Amino acid sequence: MKTILITGAGRGIGAATALLAAEHGYAVAVNYRKNKQAADNVVNRILSNGGRATAIQADVSKENDVLRLFSEVDEHFGSLHCLVNNAGILERQMKLVDMDYNRLQRIFNANIIGQFLCCREAIKRMSTKFGGPGGTIVNVSSIAARTGSPFEYTDYAASKGALDTLTLGLSKEVAEEGIRVNAVRPAFIHTDIHADGGEPDRINRVKEAIPLKRGGSAKEVAEAILWLASARSSYSTGIFIDVTGGK
Ligand code: NAP
């Protein structure tokens, strides 16, 4: 049984990915930051369907938490085959001119430093160079990396641009070590994240400008993530799948 670690898997895209991964036969490490009840709910749904899963609290923006997260995965599952760097945050919509230093630190710590740390720990376990079985890393980026999100969250967009660059560079760095690194770039997915930006109904406001004329579901993103995580995408590395309704 392969083990998949999904960061931020208590809610939204991460939760949908955890549930679908279990359906695909993975043992699932369900990471969450503070909403234990949501993560436990995902784990219980997997267990009640006969799957294997555990919830692990860790804030990926903190190095000590990341180290403990991977140790707990080692202890609980024994090996790691896939990492989904899904955890991510955005903050209230505003222009760059109004952004303060603390906000920038929170965004970049959670959306890119944490992903570097998780990739580092995953490589130590997966790389054939270190005696590991090889593996896959899937980064959850955003259409914002392409658009820049002016007037809303240029900080978030820039962090996702950095995640795309990490995906490209790392995919080449570890290709000969049995690890593939790819990314999905969602947009307009029905989750709680839009409320964090101060506009819970954002998708309804913009949906007429989306070619498919609707928002997407977390499961539609999960499908792309799990394709990239699996051997079904065995000849792809350093690529991006946009799940954006045609935008
Ligand atoms: P969401 O519904 O707000 O869920 C975010 C999840 O990430 C929660 O489980 C949260 O944990 C966890 N999390 C946040 N910060 C964390 C941290 N520092 N350490 C560990 N876990 C953390 O968000 P979502 O919409 O599913 O977004 C998931 C990913 O997709 C993000 O990277 C986001 O940027 C990206 N994305 C989303 C959309 C969209 O339209 N929804 C579009 C493009 C990209 P708690 O439950 O404990 O708070």
Residues whose N, C-alpha, C, O or C-beta is under 5 A from the ligand:
A	BS01	NAP	T7 G8 A9 G10 R11 G12 I13 G14 Y32 R33 K34 N35 A58 D59 V60 S61 N86 A87 G88 I89 A110 V140 S141 S142 I143 P186 A187 F188 I189 T191 D192 I193
